[in-house]
Amino acid sequence: LLPGSTVHTDDWAAYRQLQARLPNVVADHGVVVHRYNFVDPITGVHTQHVESAWNRLKSVIKERRGVRRVDLQSFLDE
């Protein structure tokens, strides 16, 4: 994360103090509570894009039967 980042998460307990624990990094923390909505109707916050990106990455890694540590960053950059 870069200083001043905006982070969108679900309401998992470990994320609840994110902004307090990283005050010089996380400038804004948007939360969506999946128990009620997958997209917050007021703020529009959701986690669907990042979940989709992780699923694509995991699929590629599975197809390749793993990825070398030196190649992992290039996969993440895409």
C-alpha positions in Angstrom: 0.0 0.0 0.0 1.1 3.5 -0.8 0.7 6.3 1.7 -2.8 7.9 1.3 -4.3 4.7 -0.1 -8.1 4.0 -0.1 -8.8 0.5 0.9 -12.1 -1.3 0.4 -12.7 -4.5 2.5 -15.5 -6.7 3.8 -16.4 -6.6 7.5 -14.0 -9.3 8.6 -12.9 -8.6 12.2 -9.2 -8.4 11.3 -9.9 -5.4 8.9 -11.9 -3.4 11.4 -8.9 -1.6 12.9 -7.0 -1.2 9.6 -7.0 2.6 9.4 -6.1 2.9 13.1 -3.2 0.4 12.8 -1.9 2.0 9.6 -2.7 5.7 10.1 0.1 7.0 7.8 -0.9 4.6 5.0 -4.6 4.1 4.9 -6.3 7.4 4.3 -9.8 6.0 3.7 -11.3 2.6 4.6 -14.5 1.7 2.9 -16.3 -1.4 4.3 -19.1 -3.5 2.8 -21.0 -5.9 5.1 -21.8 -8.9 3.0 -24.4 -10.0 5.5 -26.6 -7.2 4.2 -25.2 -6.3 0.7 -22.5 -7.2 -1.7 -22.3 -3.5 -2.8 -23.0 -0.9 -0.2 -26.1 1.0 -1.5 -24.9 4.3 0.0 -21.2 4.4 -0.7 -21.0 1.9 -3.6 -18.1 0.1 -1.8 -17.6 -3.5 -2.9 -14.9 -6.1 -3.0 -15.9 -7.8 -6.3 -13.1 -6.5 -8.4 -10.3 -7.7 -6.1 -12.1 -11.1 -5.6 -12.3 -11.5 -9.3 -8.7 -10.6 -9.8 -7.6 -13.2 -7.1 -9.7 -15.9 -8.7 -8.1 -15.2 -12.1 -4.6 -15.3 -10.6 -5.4 -18.6 -8.7 -6.7 -20.1 -11.9 -3.5 -19.3 -13.8 -1.3 -20.6 -11.0 -3.4 -23.8 -11.0 -3.1 -24.2 -14.8 0.7 -23.8 -14.6 0.9 -26.1 -11.6 2.4 -23.4 -9.5 4.5 -20.3 -10.2 8.1 -19.6 -9.4 8.7 -17.1 -6.6 10.7 -14.9 -9.0 7.8 -14.8 -11.4 5.1 -14.1 -8.8 5.4 -10.3 -8.8 5.0 -10.1 -12.6 1.8 -12.1 -12.3 0.6 -9.7 -9.6 1.5 -6.7 -11.7 -0.8 -7.8 -14.5 
